[in-house]
Amino acid sequence: MLNVPADHDSGKPSALHSPPELNRQAWEHAARRLLAKLLGEFAHEEILKPQAEPGAAEDSYALGLDEGARLSFRARRIAYGSWRVDPATITLREADGSHSPFGDPLTFLMRAHHTLGLDGATLGHLIRELSATLAADARLDHTALAAADLADLGYAELEGHQTGHPWLILNKGRLGFSATDTARWAPEARTTVTLPWMAVHTRLATYRGVADLDTPERLYVRELDAAVRGTFDDALRARGLNPEQYLYLPVHPWQWDEVVLPLFAPSVAAGDIIPLPADADADTRLPQQSIRTFLNVSRPDRHTVKLPLSILNTLVWRGLPTERTLAAPAVTAWVHSLRDGDSFLRDDCRVVLLGEVASVAVEHPLYGALPEVPYQYKELLGAIWREPLGRYLAPGERARTLASLLHTDPQGRAFTTELVARSGLTPEVWLRRLFAALLPPLLHFLYRYGTVFSPHGENAIVVFDDADVPVRLAVKDFVDDVNVSADPLPEHETMPDDVRDVLLTEPPAFLTQFIHSGLFVGVFRYLAPLCEEQLDVPEAEFWALVRAEILRHQARFPELKDRFETFDLLTPHIERLCLNRNRLHLDGYRDRPQRPHAAVHGTVPNPLHQP
């Protein structure tokens, strides 16, 4: 049955264990690096406003703290009004004039909480989330591999070495997980797991699927061996229940223990939710960076599965919204129809859209009827099955998330540097190939169809040839992150009503922000200085190459000139989207009935505007 293994024998005293990565040297190294990131991102979002240090070097800055103390550091100013802070230069100057090297972001929060405008409740939760993030960073450092070794890993294995969202400071807070949970379920644990299954009565659970998975039975044939399916059916019949009245779905063991048993207890008691027998030969899976998504490593031909986890991480509770879970296959079918009917996307770009092709949503009997309750209670139970990437890769091709290009190994070598060296191309040519793989399909969806994905580092996947040269783009999680123009376009007339009802809409002027914030600000503003430091490609040249690819695409489709102006990516300034400001000053840790969104705070210069 669905059981979570105990960590010790009940009849013996428990032993306490300290993880090997929690030592002074590892902690201080991770802390110093995270403090530099914090200063840079808070300055970018104007949560902090460092000032040039009078009489010091041109790149020297100072920042006032509470009670007269000051922090000084050196930083490069980079695109989008950003800051690249040198961790080794951060110095604390006390009010009495004494000074010493400083590298503790937790102490920084304590000594700057008035400067930051934090209330006590927010500060308390921030410290907790920051400490958890630091512990995860120390673990990653403890098991880090050289860039050359990372380049030999497969897609699923490489995910466990990534360091998380480059923009968000609190990117591995995972509030709700214990230390044991983190060691068992976090991607950096790199531990393969098996997922138990449960049966849910159709009075609570609803199934949706694309055309060739229009019934649950068609999905189960692909995802479950016949003997396992027979065992599940027999388990229900042994209780006097009819298997035809139930849907089967995997469940995260943590979610079963922490959410299903406490919150769905009446449904469990009534037999509407049934834990199913464990499969001795169950598929093994690896958690990915999103922590709730699991790739099948023993049967790569089977679907990736996405499950709700009621933990607070990177701004939101990581559940599965019922409405969007049910709509996922319909959104997949519509987006696929755009791609399949467009020769440029289909044949020239060969873009891969990893469809969310089947889903089961389970609505809570009480919370589902209460629109005013916190949104986390509307996302408690369900599953989404996503197409596996491997079936779309040609012989010799390999895939890596875009986020991996930002990774730097313990010796300071960037993963991108390793790939460029392996390709045999000059850095400029390699970058042109990268931009030519990523941008055309994203731009074509925007200009032709008024539709954008959120191509951030985790959702955008770069497909490489056998020489590690970027050749095309794959996109995942687009059902959650697809947005369409609020101004109707003729191309939207084919959109089914159920898709129209669930897709988010934005004014055309803001729709470009998804490419700016997801790709240019969220990835390229970190990649550009790496390329300058390690590949001798000046930052200005990097952005000129990006702009050139946009203009090359526009020249190919002159009939869309009015759309280039409607969805203008080359404006002098763009709105500054803020992710950390949301946590500190807007939503904090309060419950709310809708998911929070990124804050907008002023504007920043657009590096793509200048020729």
SEMAR-600335 format. One record per residue (C-alpha): residue in one letter; x, y, z. Coordinates in steps of 0.25 Angstrom, whole numbers, padded with zeros to 4 digits, always signed. Layout:
residues N
aXYZ ...
This chain:
residues 611
m+0000+0000+0000 l+0004+0015-0001 n+0014+0016+0010 v+0025+0026+0013 p+0037+0018+0018 a+0041+0021+0033 d+0055+0027+0035 h+0058+0018+0047 d+0053+0006+0054 s+0042+0010+0064 g+0048+0002+0075 k+0062+0008+0075 p+0067+0022+0079 s+0069+0032+0067 a+0083+0036+0063 l+0085+0051+0059 h+0093+0053+0047 s+0100+0066+0041 p+0101+0066+0026 p+0115+0067+0022 e+0113+0079+0013 l+0109+0087+0026 n+0123+0091+0029 r+0129+0105+0032 q+0137+0106+0019 a+0125+0101+0010 w+0115+0110+0017 e+0124+0123+0016 h+0127+0121+0001 a+0112+0119-0002 a+0108+0130+0007 r+0118+0140+0001 r+0113+0137-0013 l+0098+0138-0010 l+0101+0151-0003 a+0107+0157-0016 k+0095+0152-0023 l+0085+0158-0013 l+0092+0172-0014 g+0092+0171-0029 e+0078+0167-0031 f+0072+0176-0020 a+0080+0188-0027 h+0074+0184-0040 e+0060+0184-0035 e+0063+0197-0027 i+0060+0191-0014 l+0074+0196-0010 k+0081+0208-0017 p+0096+0207-0015 q+0103+0220-0018 a+0117+0222-0024 e+0128+0222-0014 p+0134+0236-0013 g+0149+0236-0016 a+0149+0221-0020 a+0150+0214-0032 e+0140+0216-0043 d+0133+0202-0040 s+0133+0204-0025 y+0119+0206-0018 a+0114+0208-0004 l+0101+0205+0003 g+0096+0210+0016 l+0091+0200+0026 d+0083+0201+0039 e+0089+0209+0051 g+0100+0216+0043 a+0108+0204+0037 r+0111+0203+0022 l+0114+0192+0012 s+0124+0195+0001 f+0127+0186-0011 r+0131+0187-0026 a+0122+0184-0037 r+0120+0184-0052 r+0108+0191-0057 i+0102+0182-0068 a+0090+0182-0077 y+0076+0185-0072 g+0081+0194-0061 s+0087+0182-0055 w+0099+0180-0045 r+0109+0169-0045 v+0115+0169-0031 d+0129+0164-0028 p+0127+0155-0015 a+0142+0157-0011 t+0141+0172-0010 i+0129+0173+0000 t+0133+0180+0013 l+0125+0184+0025 r+0129+0198+0031 e+0123+0200+0045 a+0119+0213+0050 d+0132+0214+0058 g+0140+0214+0046 s+0145+0199+0047 h+0143+0190+0035 s+0145+0176+0031 p+0141+0166+0020 f+0127+0162+0020 g+0119+0151+0013 d+0107+0147+0022 p+0093+0150+0015 l+0086+0145+0028 t+0093+0156+0036 f+0091+0166+0025 l+0076+0164+0026 m+0077+0166+0041 r+0085+0179+0039 a+0078+0184+0028 h+0063+0181+0030 h+0059+0196+0033 t+0067+0200+0021 l+0059+0189+0013 g+0046+0193+0019 l+0043+0179+0024 d+0032+0176+0035 g+0035+0166+0046 a+0027+0155+0040 t+0033+0156+0026 l+0047+0157+0032 g+0045+0144+0040 h+0040+0136+0028 l+0051+0142+0019 i+0062+0137+0028 r+0056+0123+0028 e+0055+0123+0013 l+0069+0129+0011 s+0075+0119+0021 a+0069+0107+0013 t+0074+0113+0000 l+0088+0114+0006 a+0087+0100+0011 a+0083+0095-0003 d+0094+0103-0009 a+0105+0097+0000 r+0100+0083-0004 l+0101+0086-0018 d+0115+0091-0016 h+0119+0079-0008 t+0116+0070-0020 a+0119+0079-0032 l+0125+0074-0044 a+0135+0080-0054 a+0129+0086-0067 a+0135+0076-0075 d+0128+0065-0067 l+0115+0072-0067 a+0115+0073-0083 d+0115+0057-0083 l+0103+0056-0075 g+0089+0053-0080 y+0077+0063-0080 a+0071+0057-0067 e+0084+0055-0060 l+0089+0069-0063 e+0077+0075-0056 g+0081+0071-0043 h+0094+0080-0044 q+0087+0093-0047 t+0087+0104-0036 g+0073+0109-0038 h+0066+0122-0042 p+0077+0132-0046 w+0069+0144-0042 l+0061+0140-0030 i+0070+0141-0017 l+0061+0131-0010 n+0061+0120-0021 k+0061+0108-0012 g+0053+0112+0000 r+0043+0100-0001 l+0035+0104+0011 g+0028+0092+0016 f+0040+0082+0013 s+0048+0077+0025 a+0063+0074+0024 t+0060+0060+0022 d+0049+0063+0011 t+0059+0072+0004 a+0070+0061+0004 r+0060+0051-0002 w+0052+0059-0012 a+0060+0071-0016 p+0067+0071-0030 e+0081+0073-0024 a+0079+0060-0017 r+0080+0053-0030 t+0072+0041-0025 t+0063+0033-0033 v+0050+0030-0027 t+0037+0022-0030 l+0024+0028-0030 p+0012+0021-0023 w-0002+0022-0030 m-0015+0024-0024 a-0030+0022-0029 v-0040+0034-0029 h-0055+0033-0031 t-0060+0040-0043 r-0069+0048-0034 l-0056+0055-0030 a-0047+0053-0041 t-0048+0057-0056 y-0039+0053-0068 r-0035+0060-0080 g-0027+0056-0092 v-0022+0060-0106 a-0029+0052-0118 d-0020+0040-0117 l-0022+0039-0102 d-0036+0043-0101 t-0039+0032-0091 p-0032+0028-0078 e-0030+0014-0083 r-0022+0019-0095 l-0013+0026-0085 y-0011+0014-0076 v-0007+0005-0087 r+0005+0014-0089 e+0008+0017-0075 l+0005+0004-0068 d+0009-0011-0070 a-0003-0020-0072 a+0000-0027-0059 v+0001-0014-0051 r-0013-0010-0057 g-0019-0023-0053 t-0013-0022-0039 f-0020-0008-0038 d-0033-0013-0043 d-0033-0025-0033 a-0030-0016-0021 l-0042-0009-0024 r-0051-0021-0026 a-0046-0027-0013 r-0052-0015-0006 g-0065-0017-0014 l-0062-0005-0023 n-0064-0004-0038 p-0051+0000-0045 e-0059+0007-0056 q-0063+0017-0046 y-0049+0021-0043 l-0037+0028-0049 y-0023+0024-0046 l-0012+0035-0044 p+0002+0035-0037 v+0003+0044-0025 h+0016+0049-0018 p+0018+0042-0005 w+0020+0055+0002 q+0007+0061-0003 w+0000+0048+0001 d+0005+0049+0015 e+0004+0064+0017 v-0008+0068+0009 v-0017+0056+0004 l-0018+0049+0017 p-0021+0061+0026 l-0029+0069+0016 f-0036+0058+0008 a-0039+0049+0020 p-0054+0049+0018 s-0052+0044+0004 v-0042+0034+0008 a-0051+0029+0019 a-0063+0028+0009 g-0054+0020-0001 d-0054+0031-0011 i-0039+0031-0010 i-0031+0018-0010 p-0016+0016-0008 l-0012+0005-0018 p-0002-0007-0016 a+0012-0003-0018 d+0018-0008-0031 a+0031-0016-0029 d+0036-0013-0043 a+0031+0002-0043 d+0038+0012-0052 t+0049+0020-0046 r+0049+0035-0048 l+0057+0047-0045 p+0052+0060-0040 q+0055+0072-0049 q+0058+0086-0045 s+0043+0090-0043 i+0043+0079-0032 r+0029+0074-0035 t+0033+0069-0049 f+0038+0055-0051 l+0045+0049-0063 n+0044+0034-0065 v+0059+0029-0066 s+0056+0014-0066 r+0045+0015-0077 p+0049+0028-0085 d+0038+0025-0095 r+0028+0028-0084 h+0022+0041-0081 t+0028+0051-0071 v+0019+0054-0060 k+0016+0067-0052 l+0010+0066-0039 p+0005+0076-0029 l+0014+0079-0017 s+0008+0088-0006 i+0021+0095-0003 l+0024+0110-0004 n+0036+0112-0014 t+0040+0123-0023 l+0028+0132-0020 v+0017+0122-0021 w+0011+0109-0016 r+0015+0098-0025 g+0001+0092-0027 l-0007+0089-0040 p-0018+0098-0042 t-0031+0090-0045 e-0036+0099-0057 r-0022+0099-0064 t-0020+0084-0061 l-0032+0081-0068 a-0030+0090-0080 a-0015+0086-0082 p-0018+0075-0093 a-0027+0085-0101 v-0017+0096-0100 t-0006+0086-0105 a-0015+0082-0117 w-0017+0097-0121 v-0003+0101-0120 h+0001+0088-0127 s-0009+0092-0138 l-0002+0105-0140 r+0012+0099-0141 d+0007+0087-0150 g+0000+0097-0159 d+0012+0106-0161 s+0023+0102-0170 f+0033+0111-0164 l+0031+0106-0150 r+0029+0092-0154 d+0040+0090-0165 d+0050+0101-0163 c+0050+0103-0148 r+0046+0089-0145 v+0042+0094-0132 v+0038+0084-0121 l+0026+0087-0113 l+0026+0077-0101 g+0011+0075-0100 e+0003+0073-0087 v-0005+0062-0093 a-0013+0056-0082 s-0018+0061-0068 v-0026+0057-0056 a-0031+0068-0047 v-0036+0065-0033 e-0045+0075-0027 h-0046+0076-0012 p-0061+0074-0008 l-0061+0087+0001 y-0050+0096-0004 g-0054+0095-0019 a-0067+0102-0015 l-0061+0114-0008 p-0055+0124-0017 e-0050+0133-0006 v-0040+0123+0001 p-0025+0123-0002 y-0021+0118-0016 q-0012+0107-0010 y-0025+0100-0006 k-0030+0099-0020 e-0017+0092-0025 l-0016+0080-0016 l-0017+0068-0024 g-0016+0063-0039 a-0006+0059-0049 i-0001+0064-0063 w+0006+0055-0073 r+0015+0062-0083 e+0022+0057-0095 p+0036+0051-0093 l+0047+0059-0100 g+0055+0047-0105 r+0044+0043-0115 y+0047+0056-0123 l+0062+0056-0123 a+0069+0051-0136 p+0081+0042-0135 g+0093+0050-0130 e+0085+0061-0124 r+0085+0064-0109 a+0077+0074-0101 r+0080+0083-0089 t+0072+0093-0082 l+0075+0108-0085 a+0078+0110-0070 s+0090+0100-0071 l+0097+0111-0080 l+0099+0120-0068 h+0105+0109-0059 t+0119+0111-0054 d+0127+0100-0048 p+0136+0100-0035 q+0148+0104-0043 g+0140+0116-0049 r+0139+0110-0063 a+0125+0113-0070 f+0118+0102-0076 t+0116+0110-0088 t+0131+0112-0089 e+0132+0096-0089 l+0122+0095-0100 v+0128+0105-0109 a+0141+0099-0108 r+0135+0085-0112 s+0128+0091-0124 g+0141+0096-0131 l+0134+0109-0134 t+0138+0123-0131 p+0130+0128-0119 e+0123+0139-0128 v+0118+0128-0138 w+0114+0119-0127 l+0105+0130-0121 r+0099+0133-0135 r+0095+0118-0135 l+0089+0119-0121 f+0081+0131-0125 a+0077+0125-0138 a+0072+0113-0131 l+0064+0120-0120 l+0059+0133-0126 p+0052+0130-0139 p+0041+0121-0133 l+0038+0130-0121 l+0038+0142-0130 h+0029+0135-0140 f+0019+0131-0130 l+0019+0145-0125 y+0018+0153-0138 r+0009+0143-0146 y+0000+0138-0135 g+0000+0148-0124 t+0004+0137-0115 v+0016+0136-0105 f+0022+0125-0096 s+0031+0129-0084 p+0044+0124-0089 h+0052+0125-0076 g+0064+0116-0073 e+0056+0104-0068 n+0045+0104-0079 a+0054+0106-0091 i+0062+0094-0095 v+0073+0096-0105 v+0075+0084-0115 f+0090+0082-0119 d+0096+0074-0131 d+0107+0063-0128 a+0117+0075-0128 d+0110+0082-0117 v+0105+0093-0127 p+0091+0099-0124 v+0082+0095-0135 r+0067+0096-0130 l+0058+0099-0118 a+0049+0091-0110 v+0039+0097-0100 k+0032+0091-0088 d+0022+0095-0078 f+0015+0104-0088 v+0001+0101-0083 d+0004+0109-0070 d+0012+0120-0077 v+0005+0123-0091 n-0001+0137-0092 v-0008+0143-0104 s-0011+0157-0108 a-0023+0163-0102 d-0026+0170-0115 p-0032+0160-0124 l-0025+0155-0136 p-0030+0147-0148 e-0021+0135-0144 h-0028+0134-0131 e-0041+0130-0138 t-0037+0115-0138 m-0036+0116-0123 p-0046+0107-0116 d-0055+0113-0105 d-0049+0104-0094 v-0035+0109-0098 r-0039+0123-0099 d-0046+0122-0085 v-0033+0118-0078 l-0021+0125-0086 l-0016+0138-0080 t-0017+0150-0088 e-0009+0163-0088 p-0009+0176-0096 p+0001+0175-0108 a+0011+0185-0102 f+0012+0176-0090 l+0012+0163-0097 t+0027+0165-0101 q+0031+0165-0087 f+0030+0150-0086 i+0041+0149-0096 h+0049+0161-0090 s+0047+0156-0075 g+0047+0141-0078 l+0059+0141-0088 f+0066+0154-0089 v+0066+0158-0075 g+0064+0145-0068 v+0075+0138-0076 f+0083+0146-0086 r+0087+0157-0076 y+0095+0147-0068 l+0100+0140-0080 a+0105+0153-0087 p+0116+0156-0076 l+0120+0141-0075 c+0123+0142-0090 e+0131+0155-0088 e+0139+0149-0077 q+0142+0135-0082 l+0140+0136-0097 d+0145+0150-0100 v+0131+0154-0106 p+0128+0169-0102 e+0115+0170-0096 a+0111+0181-0106 e+0114+0171-0117 f+0106+0160-0110 w+0094+0169-0110 a+0097+0173-0125 l+0096+0159-0129 v+0083+0157-0122 r+0077+0169-0129 a+0083+0165-0142 e+0075+0151-0141 i+0062+0159-0138 l+0064+0168-0150 r+0068+0156-0159 h+0055+0149-0155 q+0047+0162-0158 a+0053+0163-0172 r+0049+0149-0175 f+0034+0153-0172 p+0032+0167-0177 e+0017+0164-0178 l+0016+0165-0163 k+0022+0179-0162 d+0010+0184-0154 r+0012+0173-0144 f+0027+0177-0142 e+0022+0190-0138 t+0010+0185-0130 f+0019+0175-0122 d+0032+0184-0122 l+0044+0177-0116 l+0053+0189-0119 t+0047+0200-0111 p+0057+0210-0104 h+0052+0205-0090 i+0044+0194-0085 e+0037+0192-0072 r+0045+0187-0060 l+0039+0174-0056 c+0043+0170-0041 l+0042+0157-0035 n+0049+0159-0022 r+0041+0172-0019 n+0029+0163-0019 r+0033+0155-0007 l+0039+0167+0001 h+0029+0178-0001 l+0016+0173-0009 d+0011+0159-0005 g+0021+0155+0005 y+0016+0142+0011 r+0001+0145+0012 d-0009+0136+0007 r-0018+0141-0005 p-0029+0135-0014 q-0020+0137-0027 r-0006+0134-0030 p+0003+0146-0029 h+0010+0152-0041 a+0023+0160-0044 a+0023+0174-0039 v+0026+0185-0049 h+0035+0197-0044 g+0039+0208-0054 t+0047+0205-0067 v+0061+0201-0071 p+0069+0203-0084 n+0067+0193-0094 p+0080+0188-0099 l+0073+0183-0112 h+0069+0197-0116 q+0083+0203-0119 p+0089+0198-0133 
